[in-house]
Amino acid sequence: MKDRGELFPTAVDAEEIELDESFWRNAKLIMPSGETKTSVHLRVDPEVFDWFKRQGKGHLTRMNAVLRAYYEANRKKAS
């Protein structure tokens, strides 16, 4: 990605969100389909990555499923 010029720093004014307990109580895990994925470089907090990795094989797929759930829950709000 670096060679292609596709790395961009996070905007200093990027919104930070806090997900409360009710979000996680109501969250549904939706495993992604087998369709093609886009490879990205993503910086996450070490404890977040370690927690997912400790859950075993498929940790990146589970991380994607969490992101998809957030996307599905919020995509209409952003339109």
Secondary structure, DSSP 8 states (H G I E B T S, - for coil): -TTTT------TT-------HHHHHH-------SS----------HHHHHHHHHT-TTHHHHHHHHHHHHHHHHHHHH-
